[in-house]
């Protein structure tokens, strides 16, 4: 379960899968790989069962351990440095159903935001969330606005004060409006 800034899962569009990790460089000579985890708990990606690559391959985690900001993992069947090097950059996903449900109304998975209607503070439809990304500096929503095409916007409490999964929408406040509101409350 995750909240506003806790989940780092990127969204995989095919077959309702959620990307939970990305393979990095090989580690050592026996086939271990560095893994960048997108789950709340760094080793969490290893607890969902089989991990799927977009090319159709399936991977099982045999072992995982932390090393600085990355995790070191041994994948079943990967036994050489050459095999491990060939996996560099591979995104690993799980079916959305493997993530389960959240316990709290204010908790959700970032994957659940895809497809939500984006509204303004007066509940007027502005567009649709088409993807959620994490490029390292925080979560980014990719929104297809009805009147201006696709834009990337920061996913913060200031720009997205409410998410209502039951109604299938979230409220978006443009960054300029956030700045204007802060200026008004600061008395500037």
C-alpha positions in Angstrom: 0.0 0.0 0.0 1.2 3.5 -0.7 0.2 7.1 -0.3 0.9 10.3 -2.1 4.7 10.2 -2.4 5.5 6.7 -1.3 5.0 4.5 -4.4 7.6 4.7 -7.2 5.9 2.2 -9.5 5.8 3.4 -13.0 2.9 2.4 -15.2 3.2 -0.3 -17.9 0.4 0.2 -20.4 0.3 -3.3 -21.8 -2.0 -5.9 -20.1 -2.5 -3.7 -17.0 0.9 -4.5 -15.6 2.8 -2.2 -13.3 6.6 -1.7 -13.6 8.1 -2.4 -10.2 11.8 -2.5 -11.0 14.4 -1.8 -13.7 17.5 -4.0 -14.1 20.8 -2.1 -14.1 24.4 -3.2 -14.7 25.7 -6.6 -13.9 27.2 -7.1 -10.5 30.2 -9.5 -10.3 30.8 -12.5 -12.5 28.1 -14.9 -11.4 25.1 -13.3 -13.0 23.8 -11.0 -10.3 22.3 -7.7 -11.4 21.7 -4.3 -9.9 18.0 -3.4 -9.6 16.4 0.0 -9.2 13.2 -0.7 -7.3 10.1 1.4 -7.7 8.2 -0.1 -4.7 7.7 1.5 -1.3 10.0 -1.0 0.3 13.2 -1.4 -1.8 13.1 -5.2 -1.8 9.3 -5.2 -2.3 9.5 -6.0 -6.0 10.8 -9.5 -5.0 7.6 -10.4 -3.1 5.1 -10.3 -6.0 6.1 -13.6 -7.6 7.1 -13.8 -11.2 8.3 -10.6 -12.8 7.5 -10.0 -16.4 9.5 -8.2 -19.1 7.7 -6.5 -22.0 9.3 -9.0 -24.5 7.4 -11.9 -22.8 10.2 -13.3 -20.6 9.4 -14.2 -17.0 11.9 -13.9 -14.2 12.0 -15.3 -10.7 14.0 -13.7 -7.9 16.3 -16.2 -6.1 17.8 -13.7 -3.7 17.9 -9.9 -3.1 20.0 -7.7 -0.9 20.6 -4.0 -0.5 23.6 -2.1 -1.8 23.6 1.7 -1.3 20.6 3.0 -3.4 20.2 -0.2 -5.4 19.3 -3.8 -4.7 21.5 -6.7 -5.9 19.4 -9.6 -7.1 20.0 -13.1 -8.4 17.5 -14.0 -11.1 16.8 -17.7 -11.7 18.6 -19.0 -14.8 21.0 -16.0 -15.0 24.4 -17.4 -14.1 27.0 -15.4 -16.0 28.1 -11.8 -16.2 27.3 -11.8 -20.0 23.7 -12.9 -19.3 23.4 -10.3 -16.6 24.8 -7.6 -18.9 22.2 -8.4 -21.6 19.4 -7.5 -19.1 20.6 -3.9 -18.5 17.7 -1.5 -18.8 15.0 -4.2 -18.8 11.9 -3.1 -16.9 10.2 -5.7 -14.8 6.5 -5.6 -14.1 3.7 -7.5 -12.3 0.0 -7.7 -13.1 -1.9 -4.9 -11.3 -4.0 -7.5 -9.5 -0.8 -8.8 -7.7 -0.6 -5.4 -5.9 -3.9 -6.0 -4.0 -6.0 -3.3 -2.6 -5.3 -0.4 -0.2 -6.8 -0.1 3.3 -7.3 3.6 3.4 -9.3 5.9 1.1 -6.3 8.3 1.0 -4.0 5.6 -0.2 -3.7 4.3 -3.8 -1.3 2.9 -6.3 0.0 5.3 -8.9 -1.0 2.8 -11.5 -4.6 3.4 -10.5 -4.4 7.1 -11.7 -4.0 6.1 -15.3 -7.4 6.7 -17.0 -8.7 9.1 -14.4 -10.5 12.2 -15.6 -8.6 15.4 -14.8 -10.8 18.2 -13.5 -10.2 21.8 -12.3 -11.2 23.1 -8.9 -14.7 23.8 -10.2 -15.1 20.1 -11.4 -14.8 21.0 -15.1 -13.2 18.2 -17.2 -9.8 19.1 -18.5 -8.4 15.8 -19.8 -7.2 12.4 -18.9 -4.2 10.9 -17.1 -2.4 8.7 -19.7 0.7 7.7 -17.7 2.6 8.2 -14.4 6.4 8.5 -14.5 9.3 8.8 -12.0 12.4 10.1 -13.5 14.1 10.4 -10.1 13.0 13.9 -8.9 9.4 12.9 -8.0 6.3 11.6 -9.6 5.1 13.1 -12.9 1.6 12.8 -14.4 1.4 12.7 -18.2 -2.0 14.3 -18.9 -3.7 14.5 -22.3 -5.5 17.9 -22.0 -8.6 18.3 -24.1 -7.6 21.7 -25.4 -3.8 21.6 -25.6 -2.5 18.1 -26.0 -0.2 16.1 -23.7 1.8 17.7 -20.9 3.9 16.4 -18.0 3.0 17.9 -14.6 4.4 17.3 -11.1 2.3 15.1 -8.9 2.2 16.9 -5.6 -0.5 17.8 -3.1 -0.3 21.4 -4.4 -1.0 20.5 -8.1 -3.3 17.5 -7.3 -5.1 18.2 -4.0 -7.7 15.5 -4.4 -7.8 12.0 -6.0 -11.2 10.3 -6.1 -10.9 6.8 -7.4 -14.5 5.9 -6.9 -15.6 8.8 -9.1 -12.7 8.2 -11.5 -11.2 11.7 -11.3 -8.6 13.9 -9.8 -8.4 17.6 -9.3 -5.6 19.5 -11.0 -4.4 23.0 -10.0 -2.0 24.5 -12.5 1.4 25.5 -11.1 0.7 29.2 -11.8 -2.5 29.0 -9.8 -0.6 27.4 -6.9 1.9 30.3 -7.0 -0.9 32.9 -7.1 -2.7 31.2 -4.1 0.5 31.1 -2.1 1.2 34.8 -2.9 -2.4 35.7 -1.7 -2.0 33.8 1.6 1.5 35.3 2.1 0.1 38.8 1.7 2.2 39.7 -1.2 
